[in-house]
C-alpha cells in the first residue's frame, strides 16, 4: 500500500485495533452470558443435607444433635447471610391433619380486590342466566403437616455462645464442604421429630431447603457410634456372603433337575423317578427359603440383602462419608528398583494417588444407586417369595373351601424369577463386599465349584 503515507497507516491501524478490541469484548461478554447466565455455569450449586443423631437420654429429655452438611458443587464461591434452622416435635396427644389452602386465599390486599373485580362480570352473567357458576380452576395448595411443638429455632451463623464468635455471613469456595452441628433436647415422650433448615442467598433471592423427619427412639438401647455401625455392617456382610455360598450349592444342585431334559428322561419310568421327585421338591423348598431368608427378613439381627441395603442407603452423612473415605484410600505405590525416591518421584505418585482417590470416590457413588436398583427388583417380587415360604414351606396355611379344609392356594415365583433372584443376589453380595471390605471378590469360582459338584452327583457334564 505504497500510496498511503505513514500517518494515515497509523490511523487505519489504530482504527482496526479498536474494532478488534470491541469485537473481543463483545465475544467475551457473549461467552460470559452463555456460561454464567443462560446456562448458569456460574450459579452456585449447594447441596444441603440434614441428619438427626440421638445421643443419650438425660432425665426426661433426649439429647440430640441436628447436623447440616453443606457442599458447594459449583465453580464459583457461594456467600450466604441467612442460614436458619427449626427443630419441632410431636407428642402422643397431638392430633395431626393434612391442610390445604386455595390460591384465592393466598391473595391479599389489592391483589385480592383486583381478582374479585375481574370475576364480577362472570358472576353477574351466570346469575342472570340462572345457571350454576362453573369452577374457575382455583387449585388447592397442600401444606406439610405441622409439628406443633418447637424445641429450637434460630440461625446456624449465630449459634456461638460468645457474641464475638457469631458470624455475619458464611461462604463456601468451589468444591468445599462444611459441617454444622446444633445440640438440642426434646422430651423423651415425643413421638416424631422434624428438623428443617434453609439457606437463603439475598443477592440471587434463591434458597435451598432441607427437611428431615425421624421417629423418636423409645430407649437408649442400640445406640451406636459410627465405628460400631460400620463394624456391624462389615460383620453382617461377611456372614451374608458365607450363607449365600451355601445357597449357591443348593441352587446349582437344583438346576439340572429343573432344566436338563435328558437327565429327567433318564430317570423317567425307573425306580429312581420317585426319589428324584422327592429330591427335587426338597431342593426347591431349600432354595425358596434360602432366597427369602437372605433377601427379605428385616429384623436388626438378620444379615440380609434388604436389611444391609436399607441400612447403607440411610446411613447418617457423617457415617457414610467415613465409609466412603475408607473405601477411597488408594494402594501405596512402591518403586520397582532399589534406588531412593526423588522429589520428582514423590510428586508424580502424589498426583497418581489424587487421581485414584477421585476415581474410587466416583465408584463408591455409583455403587449406591446400583444397590437401590437391585433392591427395587427384589421389592417387586417380595410378596411371591414370602407367601410361598410363609404359607407353604416354613408354615402351613389352611382355609375352608366349601365344606372341606384345604391348604391355601399360593402362587409362588416362576423358575425364571428364581434364577434371576440368585443372579441379583450375587451382584448385591459383590457390591457389599467391595464397599465394606474393599474385596474385589466375584462369585464365579463358587458357582463353578457348585456346578461341578452337581454334575458329579447327577452324573452329567458340567458344561
C-alpha positions as CSV (number, residue, x, y, z in Angstrom):
1,X,0.0,0.0,0.0
2,X,2.7,2.5,-1.2
3,X,0.1,5.2,-1.9
4,X,-0.8,5.5,1.9
5,X,1.6,7.7,3.9
6,X,2.8,6.6,7.3
7,X,0.4,8.9,9.3
8,X,-2.7,7.5,7.5
9,X,-1.4,4.0,8.0
10,X,-1.1,4.6,11.8
11,X,-4.7,5.9,11.9
12,X,-6.0,3.0,9.9
13,X,-4.1,0.5,12.1
14,X,-5.4,2.2,15.3
15,X,-9.0,2.0,14.0
16,X,-8.7,-1.7,13.2
17,X,-7.2,-2.3,16.7
18,X,-10.2,-0.5,18.3
19,X,-12.6,-2.6,16.2
20,X,-10.8,-5.8,17.2
21,X,-10.8,-4.8,20.8
22,X,-14.5,-4.1,20.7
23,X,-15.2,-7.4,19.0
24,X,-13.1,-9.3,21.5
25,X,-15.0,-7.6,24.4
26,X,-18.3,-8.4,22.8
27,X,-17.3,-12.0,22.2
28,X,-16.1,-12.3,25.8
29,X,-19.3,-10.8,27.1
30,X,-21.4,-13.2,25.0
31,X,-19.4,-16.1,26.3
32,X,-19.9,-14.9,29.9
33,X,-23.6,-14.6,29.3
34,X,-23.9,-18.1,27.9
35,X,-21.7,-19.7,30.6
36,X,-22.8,-17.8,33.7
37,X,-26.3,-16.7,33.0
38,X,-28.1,-18.6,30.2
39,X,-26.6,-21.9,31.1
40,X,-25.9,-21.0,34.7
41,X,-22.4,-22.3,34.9
42,X,-21.6,-19.7,37.5
43,X,-24.7,-20.3,39.6
44,X,-23.8,-21.7,43.0
45,X,-25.0,-25.3,43.4
46,X,-25.3,-26.0,47.0
47,X,-26.3,-29.4,48.4
48,X,-27.8,-29.1,51.9
49,X,-28.5,-32.3,53.8
50,X,-29.6,-32.9,57.4
51,X,-29.1,-35.7,59.9
52,X,-30.5,-36.2,63.3
53,X,-28.5,-38.2,65.9
54,X,-29.9,-39.3,69.2
55,X,-27.0,-39.1,71.8
56,X,-28.4,-40.1,75.2
57,X,-31.4,-39.9,77.4
58,X,-30.9,-37.4,80.3
59,X,-33.7,-37.4,82.8
60,X,-36.9,-36.6,81.0
61,X,-35.1,-35.4,77.9
62,X,-33.4,-36.8,74.8
63,X,-30.1,-35.1,74.0
64,X,-29.9,-34.9,70.2
65,X,-27.7,-33.2,67.5
66,X,-29.0,-31.9,64.3
67,X,-26.2,-31.9,61.7
68,X,-26.1,-29.9,58.5
69,X,-23.7,-30.7,55.7
70,X,-23.1,-28.1,53.0
71,X,-21.3,-28.9,49.8
72,X,-20.6,-26.3,47.1
73,X,-20.6,-28.3,43.8
74,X,-20.3,-25.3,41.5
75,X,-17.3,-23.5,40.2
76,X,-17.9,-20.2,42.0
77,X,-17.9,-19.0,45.6
78,X,-21.2,-19.1,47.4
79,X,-21.8,-16.5,50.1
80,X,-24.8,-16.6,52.3
81,X,-26.1,-14.4,55.1
82,X,-29.2,-16.4,56.2
83,X,-28.8,-20.0,57.3
84,X,-31.7,-20.9,59.6
85,X,-32.9,-24.0,61.3
86,X,-36.0,-25.1,63.2
87,X,-36.5,-28.2,65.3
88,X,-40.0,-29.3,66.2
89,X,-41.7,-32.4,67.5
90,X,-45.0,-34.1,68.3
91,X,-46.4,-35.7,71.4
92,X,-48.7,-38.7,71.7
93,X,-51.7,-36.4,72.4
94,X,-51.3,-34.3,69.3
95,X,-53.9,-34.7,66.5
96,X,-52.2,-34.1,63.2
97,X,-54.0,-33.5,59.9
98,X,-53.3,-32.5,56.3
99,X,-54.2,-29.0,55.5
100,X,-54.6,-27.1,52.2
101,X,-55.4,-23.6,51.1
102,X,-56.7,-22.3,47.7
103,X,-54.9,-19.8,45.5
104,X,-57.6,-17.3,46.3
105,X,-56.9,-17.4,50.0
106,X,-53.3,-16.6,49.3
107,X,-54.2,-13.3,47.6
108,X,-54.1,-10.3,49.9
109,X,-54.8,-6.6,49.7
110,X,-55.1,-5.1,46.3
111,X,-54.3,-8.4,44.6
112,X,-57.4,-10.0,46.2
113,X,-59.6,-6.9,45.3
114,X,-58.4,-6.9,41.7
115,X,-59.1,-10.7,41.4
116,X,-62.6,-10.4,42.8
117,X,-63.3,-7.4,40.5
118,X,-62.3,-9.4,37.4
119,X,-64.6,-12.2,38.5
120,X,-67.6,-9.9,39.0
121,X,-68.9,-9.8,35.3
122,X,-68.7,-13.6,35.2
123,X,-70.7,-13.9,38.4
124,X,-73.4,-11.5,37.1
125,X,-73.6,-13.4,33.8
126,X,-74.4,-16.7,35.4
127,X,-76.7,-15.1,37.9
128,X,-78.8,-13.5,35.1
129,X,-78.8,-16.8,33.2
130,X,-79.7,-18.6,36.5
131,X,-77.1,-21.2,35.8
132,X,-74.6,-22.6,38.3
133,X,-71.2,-20.9,38.1
134,X,-68.6,-23.3,36.9
135,X,-65.5,-23.9,38.9
136,X,-62.9,-21.3,37.9
137,X,-59.9,-23.5,38.2
138,X,-58.8,-22.4,41.7
139,X,-56.4,-25.1,42.8
140,X,-55.8,-26.3,46.4
141,X,-52.3,-26.0,47.7
142,X,-51.3,-28.8,50.1
143,X,-49.3,-27.8,53.1
144,X,-46.9,-30.0,55.0
145,X,-48.2,-31.4,58.3
146,X,-47.2,-29.0,61.1
147,X,-45.4,-30.3,64.1
148,X,-46.9,-28.2,66.9
149,X,-44.0,-28.1,69.5
150,X,-40.8,-26.2,68.8
151,X,-37.6,-27.4,70.5
152,X,-35.3,-24.8,69.0
153,X,-35.2,-22.2,66.3
154,X,-32.5,-19.9,65.1
155,X,-29.5,-19.4,62.8
156,X,-26.5,-21.6,62.4
157,X,-24.4,-18.5,62.0
158,X,-25.4,-17.1,65.4
159,X,-25.1,-20.3,67.4
160,X,-21.9,-19.5,69.2
161,X,-22.3,-18.6,72.9
162,X,-19.7,-15.9,72.6
163,X,-21.2,-12.9,70.8
164,X,-17.8,-12.1,69.2
165,X,-17.7,-15.5,67.6
166,X,-21.0,-15.2,65.8
167,X,-20.9,-14.8,62.1
168,X,-22.4,-12.2,59.8
169,X,-22.2,-14.5,56.8
170,X,-20.8,-17.8,55.6
171,X,-19.0,-18.7,52.4
172,X,-18.0,-21.8,50.6
173,X,-15.4,-22.0,47.9
174,X,-15.8,-24.2,44.8
175,X,-15.7,-27.9,45.8
176,X,-15.6,-27.0,49.5
177,X,-17.9,-28.6,52.2
178,X,-18.7,-27.5,55.7
179,X,-20.4,-29.3,58.6
180,X,-22.6,-27.5,61.2
181,X,-24.0,-29.1,64.4
182,X,-26.7,-27.9,66.8
183,X,-27.3,-29.6,70.2
184,X,-30.9,-29.7,71.4
185,X,-33.1,-31.6,73.8
186,X,-36.7,-32.9,73.3
187,X,-39.0,-34.7,75.7
188,X,-38.5,-38.5,75.9
189,X,-42.2,-39.0,75.3
190,X,-42.0,-37.2,71.9
191,X,-43.1,-39.4,69.1
192,X,-41.6,-37.7,66.0
193,X,-39.0,-35.0,65.3
194,X,-38.8,-32.6,62.3
195,X,-35.6,-30.7,61.5
196,X,-35.8,-28.0,58.9
197,X,-33.0,-25.8,57.5
198,X,-33.0,-23.1,54.9
199,X,-30.0,-21.5,53.2
200,X,-31.0,-18.1,51.7
201,X,-28.9,-16.0,49.3
202,X,-30.1,-12.4,49.4
203,X,-28.3,-11.5,46.2
204,X,-29.9,-14.1,44.0
205,X,-33.1,-14.3,46.2
206,X,-32.9,-18.1,45.9
207,X,-33.0,-20.6,48.8
208,X,-32.1,-24.2,49.5
209,X,-34.3,-26.1,51.9
210,X,-33.8,-29.5,53.6
211,X,-36.2,-31.3,55.9
212,X,-35.6,-34.5,57.9
213,X,-38.3,-36.3,59.8
214,X,-37.5,-39.2,62.2
215,X,-39.3,-41.3,64.8
216,X,-38.1,-40.6,68.3
217,X,-36.3,-43.6,69.9
218,X,-38.1,-45.3,72.7
219,X,-35.0,-46.3,74.5
220,X,-31.3,-45.6,74.6
221,X,-30.5,-49.2,73.6
222,X,-28.8,-50.0,70.3
223,X,-27.4,-46.5,70.0
224,X,-24.2,-47.0,68.1
225,X,-21.2,-44.9,67.2
226,X,-20.1,-44.5,63.6
227,X,-17.4,-47.2,64.1
228,X,-19.8,-49.6,65.8
229,X,-22.3,-49.1,62.9
230,X,-19.7,-49.8,60.3
231,X,-18.3,-52.8,62.2
232,X,-21.7,-54.3,62.5
233,X,-22.3,-53.8,58.7
234,X,-18.9,-55.4,57.9
235,X,-19.6,-58.4,60.2
236,X,-23.1,-58.9,58.8
237,X,-21.9,-58.7,55.2
238,X,-19.3,-61.5,55.8
239,X,-22.0,-63.7,57.3
240,X,-24.4,-62.9,54.5
241,X,-21.8,-63.8,51.8
242,X,-20.9,-67.1,53.6
243,X,-24.6,-68.1,53.9
244,X,-25.1,-67.2,50.3
245,X,-22.4,-69.5,49.2
246,X,-24.3,-72.4,50.8
247,X,-27.4,-71.2,48.8
248,X,-25.4,-71.3,45.6
249,X,-24.6,-75.0,46.3
250,X,-28.2,-75.9,46.7
251,X,-29.4,-73.8,43.7
252,X,-26.8,-75.3,41.3
253,X,-27.8,-78.8,42.5
254,X,-31.4,-77.9,41.6
255,X,-30.6,-76.5,38.1
256,X,-30.1,-79.9,36.3
257,X,-33.4,-81.4,37.6
258,X,-35.2,-78.2,36.7
259,X,-33.7,-77.7,33.2
260,X,-31.9,-80.8,31.9
261,X,-34.4,-82.7,29.9
262,X,-32.0,-85.6,29.1
263,X,-31.5,-86.1,32.8
264,X,-35.2,-86.2,33.5
265,X,-35.8,-88.7,30.7
266,X,-33.1,-90.9,32.2
267,X,-34.9,-91.1,35.5
268,X,-38.4,-91.3,34.0
269,X,-40.1,-94.7,34.3
270,X,-37.4,-96.1,36.6
271,X,-37.4,-97.0,40.2
272,X,-35.4,-93.8,40.9
273,X,-38.1,-91.5,39.5
274,X,-39.9,-91.1,42.8
275,X,-36.7,-90.4,44.6
276,X,-35.8,-87.8,42.0
277,X,-39.2,-86.0,42.7
278,X,-38.5,-86.0,46.4
279,X,-35.0,-84.6,46.0
280,X,-36.3,-82.0,43.5
281,X,-39.0,-80.9,45.8
282,X,-36.6,-80.6,48.8
283,X,-34.1,-78.5,46.7
284,X,-36.9,-76.2,45.5
285,X,-38.0,-75.7,49.1
286,X,-34.5,-75.1,50.2
287,X,-33.9,-72.5,47.5
288,X,-37.1,-70.6,48.1
289,X,-36.5,-70.5,51.9
290,X,-32.8,-69.5,51.3
291,X,-33.6,-66.7,48.9
292,X,-36.4,-65.3,51.1
293,X,-34.2,-65.6,54.2
294,X,-31.2,-63.9,52.6
295,X,-33.2,-61.2,50.8
296,X,-36.2,-60.2,52.8
297,X,-36.0,-60.8,56.6
298,X,-35.8,-57.4,58.2
299,X,-35.0,-57.9,61.9
300,X,-32.0,-55.9,63.1
301,X,-30.2,-59.2,63.8
302,X,-30.8,-60.6,60.3
303,X,-27.8,-60.1,57.9
304,X,-30.0,-59.9,54.8
305,X,-29.7,-58.1,51.5
306,X,-32.8,-55.9,52.3
307,X,-31.6,-55.0,55.7
308,X,-28.0,-54.3,54.6
309,X,-29.0,-52.2,51.6
310,X,-31.6,-50.2,53.6
311,X,-29.0,-49.5,56.4
312,X,-26.3,-48.4,53.9
313,X,-28.7,-46.1,51.9
314,X,-29.9,-44.5,55.2
315,X,-26.6,-44.0,57.0
316,X,-26.1,-40.6,58.6
317,X,-24.0,-38.5,56.2
318,X,-21.1,-38.5,58.7
319,X,-21.0,-42.3,58.9
320,X,-21.5,-42.6,55.1
321,X,-18.6,-40.2,54.5
322,X,-16.4,-42.2,56.8
323,X,-17.2,-45.4,54.9
324,X,-16.5,-43.5,51.6
325,X,-13.2,-42.2,52.9
326,X,-12.1,-45.7,54.0
327,X,-13.1,-47.1,50.6
328,X,-11.2,-44.3,48.7
329,X,-7.7,-45.0,50.2
330,X,-5.5,-46.0,47.2
331,X,-2.9,-48.6,47.3
332,X,0.5,-47.1,48.0
333,X,2.9,-47.3,45.1
334,X,6.4,-48.7,45.6
335,X,9.3,-48.2,43.2
336,X,10.4,-51.4,41.4
337,X,14.1,-50.6,41.8
338,X,16.1,-50.2,45.0
339,X,17.1,-46.6,44.3
340,X,15.9,-43.9,46.7
341,X,12.8,-41.9,45.7
342,X,13.5,-38.5,44.3
343,X,11.3,-35.4,44.8
344,X,10.0,-35.8,41.3
345,X,9.0,-39.4,42.1
346,X,7.1,-38.3,45.1
347,X,5.3,-35.6,43.3
348,X,4.4,-38.0,40.5
349,X,3.0,-40.6,42.9
350,X,1.1,-37.9,44.8
351,X,-0.7,-36.9,41.6
352,X,-1.4,-40.6,40.8
353,X,-2.9,-41.0,44.2
354,X,-5.1,-38.0,43.8
355,X,-6.4,-39.4,40.6
356,X,-7.0,-42.8,42.2
357,X,-8.8,-41.3,45.1
358,X,-11.1,-39.3,42.8
359,X,-11.9,-42.5,40.8
360,X,-12.6,-44.5,43.9
361,X,-14.9,-41.9,45.3
362,X,-16.8,-41.8,42.0
363,X,-17.0,-45.6,42.0
364,X,-18.4,-45.5,45.5
365,X,-21.1,-43.0,44.5
366,X,-22.1,-45.3,41.6
367,X,-22.4,-48.4,43.8
368,X,-25.2,-46.9,45.9
369,X,-27.7,-46.4,43.0
370,X,-26.8,-49.9,41.8
371,X,-27.8,-51.3,45.2
372,X,-31.0,-49.3,45.2
373,X,-31.9,-50.5,41.7
374,X,-31.3,-54.2,42.7
375,X,-33.5,-53.7,45.8
376,X,-36.3,-52.3,43.6
377,X,-36.4,-55.6,41.7
378,X,-36.5,-57.6,44.9
379,X,-39.3,-55.4,46.3
380,X,-41.4,-56.1,43.2
381,X,-41.1,-59.9,43.9
382,X,-41.2,-59.9,47.7
383,X,-44.8,-60.9,48.1
384,X,-44.4,-64.0,45.8
385,X,-41.4,-65.3,47.6
386,X,-42.6,-64.6,51.2
387,X,-46.1,-66.0,50.6
388,X,-44.7,-69.3,49.3
389,X,-42.2,-69.6,52.2
390,X,-44.6,-68.5,54.9
391,X,-47.7,-70.2,53.8
392,X,-46.4,-73.5,52.4
393,X,-42.7,-74.2,53.1
394,X,-41.9,-72.7,56.5
395,X,-45.6,-72.8,57.8
396,X,-48.9,-74.3,56.6
397,X,-51.9,-72.1,55.9
398,X,-55.3,-73.9,55.8
399,X,-58.6,-72.4,54.7
400,X,-62.2,-73.7,54.5
401,X,-63.3,-74.3,50.9
402,X,-67.0,-75.2,50.8
403,X,-67.3,-77.9,53.5
404,X,-63.7,-79.0,53.4
405,X,-60.4,-77.6,54.8
406,X,-57.7,-77.4,52.3
407,X,-54.2,-76.0,52.0
408,X,-54.3,-72.3,50.9
409,X,-53.6,-71.7,47.3
410,X,-50.2,-70.0,46.9
411,X,-48.8,-68.7,43.7
412,X,-45.0,-68.5,44.1
413,X,-42.4,-67.1,41.7
414,X,-41.7,-68.9,38.4
415,X,-38.4,-70.6,37.7
416,X,-37.1,-67.6,35.6
417,X,-37.6,-65.3,38.6
418,X,-35.9,-67.7,41.0
419,X,-32.9,-67.8,38.7
420,X,-32.8,-64.1,38.4
421,X,-33.0,-63.7,42.1
422,X,-29.9,-65.7,42.6
423,X,-28.0,-63.8,39.9
424,X,-29.0,-60.5,41.5
425,X,-28.0,-61.7,45.0
426,X,-24.6,-62.4,43.6
427,X,-24.3,-58.8,42.3
428,X,-25.5,-57.5,45.7
429,X,-23.0,-59.6,47.6
430,X,-20.2,-58.5,45.3
431,X,-21.0,-54.8,45.8
432,X,-21.4,-55.1,49.6
433,X,-18.1,-56.9,49.9
434,X,-16.4,-54.2,47.7
435,X,-17.6,-51.1,49.5
436,X,-17.4,-52.5,53.0
437,X,-14.3,-54.7,52.8
438,X,-12.6,-53.5,49.6
439,X,-12.7,-57.1,48.3
440,X,-12.8,-57.3,44.6
441,X,-14.3,-60.7,45.0
442,X,-16.6,-62.4,42.4
443,X,-18.6,-65.5,43.0
444,X,-17.7,-67.1,39.6
445,X,-15.4,-69.6,41.3
446,X,-18.1,-70.5,43.9
447,X,-20.6,-71.0,41.1
448,X,-18.2,-73.2,39.0
449,X,-17.4,-75.4,42.0
450,X,-21.1,-75.8,42.8
451,X,-21.9,-76.8,39.2
452,X,-19.1,-79.4,39.2
453,X,-20.4,-80.9,42.4
454,X,-23.9,-81.0,40.9
455,X,-22.6,-82.6,37.7
456,X,-20.7,-85.3,39.6
457,X,-23.8,-86.1,41.7
458,X,-26.2,-86.2,38.8
459,X,-23.6,-87.8,36.5
460,X,-23.9,-85.3,33.8
461,X,-21.4,-82.9,32.0
462,X,-20.6,-79.7,34.0
463,X,-20.7,-77.6,30.8
